[in-house]
Amino acid sequence: MRTTDQTLGLVTPSLSLTARMTVAFGKAASVWRALRNRREIDYLNELDDSQLRDIGLTRQDLSAALTTSTFFEDPSSHLTQSARRCARSSAFINARC
């Protein structure tokens, strides 16, 4: 290996075992969180429409969160955005979502 290769950053060092384990654990935790949140959305489906409206969601928000995300993606971010959008619109318009 030449000195110019090292100074230009052409040689990429491999990750240590600890770094690889940290990355793998982070990915596994992310998948676990997504699966847990999908189960929680199933519990939200058991609420009636007035209870969902109280937390700023609709039944369409629940189904959209599950259908727009892939199996390993976390659908809760979609629900968070929907609830925030509803809160903003009800604050200005005083309308129900």
C-alpha positions as CSV (number, residue, x, y, z in Angstrom):
1,M,0.0,0.0,0.0
2,R,1.3,3.4,-0.9
3,T,1.4,6.4,1.4
4,T,-0.8,8.4,-1.1
5,D,-3.5,5.8,-0.8
6,Q,-3.6,6.3,2.9
7,T,-3.7,10.1,2.8
8,L,-6.3,10.2,0.1
9,G,-8.6,7.9,2.0
10,L,-8.7,5.2,-0.7
11,V,-8.2,2.4,1.8
12,T,-11.3,1.9,4.0
13,P,-10.6,0.1,7.2
14,S,-12.9,-2.8,8.1
15,L,-15.2,-2.4,11.1
16,S,-14.2,-3.9,14.4
17,L,-16.2,-6.8,15.8
18,T,-17.7,-4.5,18.4
19,A,-18.8,-2.0,15.7
20,R,-20.4,-4.8,13.6
21,M,-22.2,-6.2,16.7
22,T,-23.5,-2.6,17.5
23,V,-24.8,-2.2,13.9
24,A,-26.4,-5.7,14.0
25,F,-28.0,-5.0,17.4
26,G,-29.3,-1.6,16.2
27,K,-30.9,-3.3,13.1
28,A,-32.5,-6.0,15.2
29,A,-33.9,-3.5,17.7
30,S,-35.3,-1.4,14.8
31,V,-37.1,-4.5,13.4
32,W,-38.4,-5.4,16.9
33,R,-39.7,-1.9,17.4
34,A,-41.5,-1.9,14.1
35,L,-43.2,-5.3,14.8
36,R,-44.2,-4.1,18.3
37,N,-45.7,-0.9,16.9
38,R,-47.7,-2.9,14.3
39,R,-49.2,-4.9,17.1
40,E,-50.1,-1.6,19.0
41,I,-51.8,-0.3,15.8
42,D,-53.9,-3.5,15.9
43,Y,-54.9,-2.6,19.4
44,L,-55.9,0.9,18.3
45,N,-58.2,-0.7,15.7
46,E,-60.2,-2.1,18.6
47,L,-61.1,1.5,19.8
48,D,-64.3,3.1,18.5
49,D,-64.3,6.2,16.3
50,S,-64.8,8.7,19.1
51,Q,-61.9,7.3,21.1
52,L,-59.7,7.5,18.0
53,R,-60.8,11.1,17.4
54,D,-59.9,11.9,21.0
55,I,-56.3,11.0,20.2
56,G,-56.4,12.8,16.8
57,L,-56.6,9.7,14.6
58,T,-59.2,8.2,12.3
59,R,-59.7,4.6,11.2
60,Q,-58.3,5.6,7.7
61,D,-55.1,6.8,9.4
62,L,-54.6,3.4,11.0
63,S,-55.1,1.5,7.7
64,A,-53.0,4.0,5.8
65,A,-50.1,3.5,8.3
66,L,-50.2,-0.2,7.8
67,T,-50.5,-0.2,4.0
68,T,-48.0,2.5,3.2
69,S,-45.1,0.9,5.2
70,T,-43.4,-2.3,4.4
71,F,-43.4,-5.2,6.8
72,F,-40.1,-4.1,8.5
73,E,-40.8,-0.4,8.5
74,D,-42.2,1.3,11.6
75,P,-45.7,2.6,10.8
76,S,-45.9,4.7,13.9
77,S,-44.3,7.7,12.3
78,H,-47.2,7.9,9.9
79,L,-49.6,8.0,12.8
80,T,-47.6,10.7,14.6
81,Q,-47.7,12.9,11.5
82,S,-51.5,12.3,11.1
83,A,-52.2,13.2,14.7
84,R,-50.1,16.4,14.5
85,R,-51.8,17.4,11.3
86,C,-55.2,16.9,12.9
87,A,-54.1,18.9,16.0
88,R,-52.9,21.8,13.8
89,S,-56.0,21.9,11.7
90,S,-58.3,21.7,14.7
91,A,-56.5,24.5,16.4
92,F,-57.0,26.8,13.5
93,I,-60.3,25.7,12.2
94,N,-61.8,24.1,15.3
95,A,-62.9,21.2,13.2
96,R,-62.8,17.5,13.9
97,C,-60.5,15.2,11.9
